[in-house]
Amino acid sequence: MQPVEPEPPVEEFLERPKVSWFHKLASLLFIIVCFEVGVFLLVFPWMDYWGNNSIAALSPWVRSVWESAYFRGALSGLGLVNIYISLAEVFRLRRRPADRLKVSVI
C-alpha cells in the first residue's frame, strides 16, 4: 500500500489575475457613464423639458403614458439602479486583486 500524498494548497494553483491599465481605464469609463446616465434618468423626467419632444407628440395615449408620474418614477428608479451599479463598481475597483478571487474548496 502506497502512502497518500497530501494535496498541495489551493494557493499554488491560483494565479493572481493580471490587471492592465486598459482594464482599469475601461472600468473607470464604465463607472462614469453609469453614473451620468443614472443622474440623468433620476432628474430629467421631473423637469419642465420632459414633455417637449417628438415621442410625446406621437399619439394621445403615448402622451398620457409619457407624462404619467408612474412612468417618470420608473425611469427615476432605473436611474437609482445605474447609480448603485456605478458605486458598486467603484468599490470593486478599489479592492485588491487577491480579494476579488474567491474560491471554495470542498
Residue frames relative to the residue before (quaternion, step in Angstrom):
aa qw qx qy qz dx dy dz
M 1.0000 0.0000 0.0000 0.0000 0.00 0.00 0.00
Q 0.3090 -0.7669 0.5378 0.1649 3.54 -0.81 1.04
P 0.5024 -0.6446 0.4707 0.3325 3.57 -1.03 0.68
V 0.4253 -0.6911 0.5281 0.2503 3.54 -1.09 0.77
E 0.2992 -0.7560 0.5561 0.1722 3.53 -0.78 1.05
P 0.4744 -0.6675 0.4801 0.3143 3.57 -0.92 0.80
E 0.5247 -0.6262 0.4738 0.3287 3.54 -1.15 0.65
P 0.5133 -0.6298 0.4682 0.3472 3.58 -1.05 0.66
P 0.6226 -0.5483 0.3896 0.3999 3.58 -1.13 0.49
V 0.6303 -0.5662 0.3896 0.3611 3.54 -1.20 0.61
E 0.5984 0.6042 -0.3656 0.3784 3.59 1.02 -0.70
E 0.6140 0.5594 -0.3637 0.4216 3.59 1.11 -0.55
F 0.6895 0.4780 -0.2804 0.4665 3.58 1.10 -0.63
L 0.6818 0.4867 -0.2845 0.4662 3.55 1.15 -0.51
E 0.1656 -0.7493 0.6316 0.1106 3.49 -1.02 0.80
R 0.5312 -0.6055 0.4739 0.3559 3.50 -1.10 0.60
P 0.4676 -0.6687 0.4842 0.3158 3.57 -0.93 0.82
K 0.3593 -0.7313 0.5398 0.2116 3.53 -0.89 0.92
V 0.0846 -0.7908 0.6061 0.0013 3.54 -0.68 1.16
S 0.1605 -0.8024 0.5698 0.0754 3.54 -0.56 1.12
W 0.7048 -0.4794 0.3161 0.4166 3.53 -1.28 0.22
F 0.6767 0.4882 -0.3302 0.4413 3.62 0.95 -0.67
H 0.5687 0.5445 -0.3990 0.4700 3.62 1.19 -0.31
K 0.6591 0.4926 -0.3036 0.4804 3.57 1.00 -0.82
L 0.6450 0.5140 -0.3210 0.4656 3.59 1.00 -0.79
A 0.6508 0.5021 -0.3172 0.4730 3.59 0.96 -0.81
S 0.6380 0.5101 -0.3268 0.4754 3.60 1.01 -0.74
L 0.6530 0.5123 -0.3143 0.4608 3.57 0.97 -0.83
L 0.6580 0.4929 -0.3112 0.4766 3.60 0.97 -0.80
F 0.6224 0.5304 -0.3321 0.4701 3.59 1.05 -0.75
I 0.6391 0.5239 -0.3179 0.4647 3.59 0.99 -0.83
I 0.6750 0.4969 -0.2976 0.4571 3.57 0.88 -0.94
V 0.6698 0.4934 -0.3057 0.4632 3.61 0.89 -0.90
C 0.6575 0.5035 -0.3187 0.4611 3.61 0.89 -0.87
F 0.6665 0.4976 -0.3151 0.4570 3.58 0.92 -0.83
E 0.6769 0.4925 -0.3039 0.4549 3.60 0.88 -0.89
V 0.6466 0.4943 -0.3228 0.4830 3.60 0.96 -0.81
G 0.6428 0.5348 -0.3189 0.4462 3.58 1.00 -0.79
V 0.6687 0.4758 -0.3049 0.4833 3.59 0.89 -0.86
F 0.6306 0.5310 -0.3366 0.4550 3.59 0.99 -0.80
L 0.7104 0.4478 -0.2698 0.4712 3.60 0.83 -0.96
L 0.6268 0.5357 -0.3408 0.4517 3.57 1.13 -0.47
V 0.7860 0.3635 -0.1666 0.4715 3.58 0.90 -0.94
F 0.6925 0.5549 -0.3098 0.3414 3.59 0.71 -1.06
P 0.6380 0.5352 -0.3771 0.4053 3.69 0.85 -0.64
W 0.7098 0.4498 -0.2662 0.4722 3.59 1.13 -0.44
M 0.5355 0.6137 -0.4125 0.4079 3.61 1.25 0.15
D 0.6516 -0.5368 0.3778 0.3802 3.57 -1.29 0.33
Y 0.6297 0.5658 -0.3325 0.4156 3.60 1.12 -0.57
W 0.4613 0.7291 -0.4222 0.2781 3.60 1.22 -0.32
G 0.7432 0.4266 -0.2352 0.4587 3.62 0.90 -0.83
N 0.6382 0.5398 -0.3240 0.4431 3.61 1.23 -0.26
N 0.5205 0.6035 -0.4642 0.3865 3.58 0.26 1.25
S 0.6481 -0.5525 0.3664 0.3748 3.55 -1.27 0.23
I 0.5799 0.5832 -0.3871 0.4169 3.61 1.11 -0.46
A 0.6801 0.4867 -0.2904 0.4650 3.57 0.94 -0.85
A 0.6891 0.4811 -0.2798 0.4642 3.62 1.16 -0.48
L 0.4108 0.7358 -0.4682 0.2658 3.64 1.19 0.07
S 0.7618 -0.2044 0.1626 0.5928 3.58 0.77 -0.98
P 0.6758 -0.5212 0.3222 0.4096 3.61 -1.20 0.39
W 0.6794 0.4821 -0.3273 0.4459 3.63 0.90 -0.75
V 0.6096 0.5299 -0.3562 0.4699 3.60 1.13 -0.59
R 0.6455 0.5199 -0.3205 0.4586 3.58 1.00 -0.79
S 0.6576 0.5035 -0.3275 0.4548 3.60 0.98 -0.79
V 0.6492 0.4847 -0.3188 0.4919 3.61 1.07 -0.71
W 0.6484 0.5462 -0.3138 0.4276 3.56 0.96 -0.92
E 0.7545 0.3703 -0.2050 0.5015 3.60 0.98 -0.78
S 0.4344 0.7046 -0.4537 0.3302 3.58 1.28 0.09
A 0.5022 -0.6548 0.4778 0.3012 3.56 -1.02 0.81
Y 0.6020 0.5596 -0.3614 0.4403 3.61 1.11 -0.57
F 0.6579 0.4974 -0.3026 0.4778 3.57 0.97 -0.87
R 0.6530 0.5040 -0.3088 0.4735 3.56 0.97 -0.85
G 0.6508 0.5128 -0.3101 0.4662 3.57 1.02 -0.77
A 0.6269 0.5270 -0.3334 0.4670 3.58 1.06 -0.73
L 0.6560 0.4932 -0.3106 0.4795 3.58 0.98 -0.79
S 0.6362 0.5073 -0.3307 0.4780 3.58 1.04 -0.71
G 0.6199 0.5329 -0.3380 0.4664 3.58 1.08 -0.65
L 0.6303 0.5089 -0.3261 0.4872 3.58 1.05 -0.72
G 0.6146 0.5394 -0.3389 0.4653 3.56 1.11 -0.65
L 0.6457 0.5050 -0.3198 0.4752 3.58 1.00 -0.77
V 0.6241 0.5272 -0.3385 0.4669 3.58 1.03 -0.73
N 0.6501 0.5099 -0.3151 0.4670 3.60 0.97 -0.80
I 0.6471 0.4997 -0.3208 0.4782 3.58 0.98 -0.78
Y 0.6347 0.5231 -0.3267 0.4657 3.59 1.00 -0.77
I 0.6442 0.5147 -0.3211 0.4658 3.60 0.96 -0.84
S 0.6637 0.4987 -0.3197 0.4567 3.59 0.91 -0.83
L 0.6662 0.4816 -0.3160 0.4737 3.62 0.95 -0.76
A 0.6232 0.5228 -0.3437 0.4693 3.61 1.03 -0.69
E 0.6540 0.5018 -0.3131 0.4717 3.59 1.01 -0.74
V 0.5974 0.5455 -0.3666 0.4594 3.60 1.08 -0.63
F 0.6960 0.4527 -0.2835 0.4799 3.58 0.87 -0.90
R 0.6201 0.5241 -0.3492 0.4678 3.62 1.08 -0.59
L 0.6616 0.5110 -0.3030 0.4576 3.57 1.01 -0.80
R 0.6749 0.5123 -0.2932 0.4429 3.58 1.09 -0.67
R 0.5656 0.6057 -0.3951 0.3963 3.61 1.16 -0.41
R 0.5384 -0.5952 0.4834 0.3496 3.53 -1.22 0.50
P 0.6173 -0.5729 0.3805 0.3820 3.61 -1.08 0.58
A 0.6326 0.5419 -0.3477 0.4305 3.63 1.02 -0.65
D 0.6644 0.5040 -0.3012 0.4624 3.60 1.11 -0.64
R 0.6041 0.5886 -0.3614 0.3975 3.60 1.14 -0.45
L 0.7271 0.4059 -0.2250 0.5059 3.56 1.09 -0.66
K 0.0284 -0.7907 0.6106 -0.0348 3.54 -0.50 1.24
V 0.0274 -0.7953 0.6052 -0.0223 3.55 -0.79 1.03
S 0.1586 -0.7731 0.6057 0.1016 3.53 -0.91 0.89
V 0.1495 -0.7843 0.5995 0.0559 3.53 -0.80 1.04
I 0.2663 -0.7774 0.5524 0.1401 3.53 -0.78 1.07
